Amino acid sequence: MPELAPPTGLVHRSFIAAMEEFRAEGRGGPGDDTTLGATLREYGEKWHDPAVFERYVAEVTAAAEQPPGQLGVPVTTLWYTDGGEYLGRIAIRHTIATRFLREYGGHIGYDVRPTARRRGHATGMLRACLPYAAELGLESVLVTCDTDNTGSRKVIEASGGVFEDERGGKLRYWIQTELPRV
């Protein structure tokens, strides 16, 4: 059964295969200004080396501790895996302290590998990350998607997203977080 987990070298092969799938659909080119696009440009040719991959995993993990500033905000990244298979990732920004994040980026960003789409994984990831966001002190999170991304809009709405408005080609939704009941 798929679950959220911290980034790990245990899914190295599957992760590389997923990144190749993203590349095949055009991600990572010069015009791709997403986190995934930038990461593909920086690491895409180097990930095959296990030492480089381990450094990448360490950098992604350390981003949760970075102070807000010029380089962005603290981000907790979790990978959605099923056994040894990498299915996707979700990033929870601890704050939306920059204008870009407040207007367009939001608290949460996610990607599902192309061969794992349309199976409920994005909805599963988004719902599963809400307790993590609550543990960070976030009572609600801003989640955005492009106006023409019907799949992502449906994922956000199925996860409790309440539409706020549209800004700059982005639909903006707020989702209440909740700590798990004990």
N, C-alpha and C positions, 0 to 999 in steps of 0.2 A: 504494500500500500504506500503511495507517495507520501512524503513528509518533508517539512522544512528542516534544514540542518545548516550549521555553519559550513562555509566553504571547506573543502577537503581534497587532498590529493587522491583519495580512493576512487574518484570518478574521472580521473585524468583522461583516459581514452574516450569515454563517452562525451566528456566536455569538449574535447577537440573535434569529435564528429559533429556535435551540435554547432560549434562555431563555423565549421565548413558548410553546414546547412544554411546558417545565416548569411554567409558570404555568397552562396549560390543564389540567394534571393536578392542580392545587391547590397547587403548591409556592409558597412565598413569603408565605403568609398569616401572621397573627399567631401561630398555634400551631406554625409550622414553625421549630424551633429549630436546624436544621442550618445549616452554613456556606452552602450554596446558598440556603436560605430567607432568611437575613440579608442576603446579597448582593443577592438579588432585591428585597428591601424597600428597600435603600439606593440601588441604582443602576438598578433596572428601568425607571424613567421617564426616565432621563438617558442611557442607553447609546447612543441614536441619534446623539448629538452626538459626532463623531469625536474632539474634544479631550477630552471626558469619558472616552470609551473608552480613549484613550491614557493618561490619568491612572490609570484603573482597572488597566490592564496594568502600569503602573509600580509601583503599590501592591502588586499581587499578587507581582510579581517581587521587590520590596524586602522582603517578609515573610520571605524566606530569611535575611536579615541581622539581623532584629530580635532583641534580647536576650531571653532568657526573663524573664518577669515578669508583671505584672498583666494585660497585653494578650494573654498566651498564650505560645507557644513559636515558635521559628523554623520556618517552613514553606516547603518548596520545592514549588511548584505547576507541574505540566506539563500541557499540553493534548494530547489525542489528536486528531490531524488526518489527513485524507486529502486531499492537495492543498489546496484552499482551503476544505474542509469541516470544521467543528468537530464532533467526535463526542462528546467528553467531556473530563473533567479528573480528575486524580489529585493528591492533596496528600500529601506526605511530611513528617510532623512529625519534626524532628531529635531530639526527646526527648519522653518522656511524663512530664514532670516535675510535672504537676499530678495531683491525686487523680482528677479526672474522666477525664483521658486514660489513666491507669493502669488504671482500672476499666472504662471504657465506650468511650472514644473511640479509643484505640490510636494507632499511628504513621501509619496510612494511611486516607484517605477518598477515595471516588471517586463520580462520577456519569456516567452515559451518557445522552445525550439520548434522549428517548422513541422517536423514529423510527429510531434506530440500535441499539436493544436487540435481544437474542436473535440476535446475529450474531457473538458471540465477542469483542466489543470490550472488555468489562470484564475478561475473562480476559487478553486481550492487553495491556491497560494495566497490570494488576497484575503480570504476569510481567515486562513490560518495565521497570517501575520498580524492581525489586529490585536491579539493579546500581547504580542511583543511590543507593538506601538504603545499600548496602555502601560506596559512596564516602564517605558521610557518617559511616562508622564503625559502622554498625548491623549486627551479626552476625545478628540476627533481628529481626523486626518483629511487633508485635501488630496484628492486623486483626480488627475486630469487625463484627457485623451484628445486626439485630433478629432475634429468635427466629423470627418468621414470614416472614422474607425468604429464601425458598427459593432464589431466583436468586442472591443474593449469597453465600449459604452454599455453593452449588455452585461459584461462581467462586473463592472462597477455598480450598476443598478441591482444586479442579483446579490451583491455583497452589502446592500443597504445604503448605497450612495444616494444622496439627496442632491438634486441638481441645484446649483446656485446661479450660474450664468455662463456665457460664452465670452472669451476674450482672446483676441489674436489667433483665431483658428483653433482654440482649445475649449472643450467642454469642461466645466469645473464642477466637481461633486465633493460633498463632505460626507464622511462615514464616521459614525460613533464607534469608539473602541470600547472594549470591555475586558477586564481581567477575568480569567477563568474562575468559575465558582469552585470553592473547595468544600 
